[in-house]
Amino acid sequence: MLAQDVLQAIATDLNGSASIRAQLAAMRTRHPGITFSCCDASDMSGEEPYLSHSDFNIYLINSNGHCWHMTGDPEEATGVVIAEKAVKK
């Protein structure tokens, strides 16, 4: 389960970050037990983001069981996928 305040903290950490991918290590340290992954927004086409920002989308995943699957329910979520909309320079 991912609490709303944790999800908001993740979004706040990413907002204005020079490099979303560089933030991953820091987020893993700040939020142990949460799975983090990063990809390009085009890799998530057809999926509905849980949170949307001008530079990134946050998707929820459930990694219980053999494979990850997408979820829109924070109660089921065990991690997040951060999809970058554009590479920052």
N, C-alpha and C positions, 0 to 999 in steps of 0.2 A: 504494500500500500504506500502510495506517495501522497503526503499531505499537501493541501493547496499552498500553504506557506512555503514549503520546500520547493514546489514547482515555481512559485513566484520568485524565490531566492535564486533559483537557477537562471530564470529569464533575466533577472536584474544583473547577475554576474556576467551574462553574455552581452547585455546591452552596452554598446559603446566599446566593446572589447576589440582591440586591434586584430586579434586572431582568435577566432572561435576554437580552432583546433588546438591552439596553445593553451586555452583555458581548460581543456579536458583534464589534464593532470591535476590542476588545482581543484577542480570540481570533484574529482574522485577522492581527493584528500578531505575536502570539506564535507562530502556526503558519502561516507563509506557504506557499502551495502547496496548502493544504487548502481545499476549498470548504465554506462554512458557509451554512446556511439555517435559518430559524426559522418555525414555524407553530403553530397551535393543535393540540392532541392529536386533536381530532375530525377534522382533515384527514388523519390517518394511519390511520383506522379500517381494519381488515383487514390491516394490516402488522404484522410482528413486530419489536419494538424489539431493538436489539443490547444496550443497557443501559437499565435502568429505575430511576427514582428517584421519590420521592414527589411531586416538583414537575415533573418532565420525563422524557421518553424521548429516547434517542439512537438514530437510525436511520442506517445506512450507505448511502451512494450511490456509484455508479460513474458518472462523467461522461465516460468515454472514449467517443468516438464522437459521434453526432449528438445524442442525448438522454440525460438522466439515467435511471438505473434503480436500483431498490433492490437491495441485496445484503446478505447476512448474513456475508459473508466479508471480514475486514479486509485480506486479501491483494489483493482486487479493489477495495477502497474508495479513493475519491479525495476523499471529503468526508462531511460529516454533516448530517443534518437534526435540529434540536433542536425537539421538540414540547412546548410548555408545556401542563401538565395543568390549571393554573388561573392566572389572572392574580393576581400578588401585589399587595397594597395597601401 
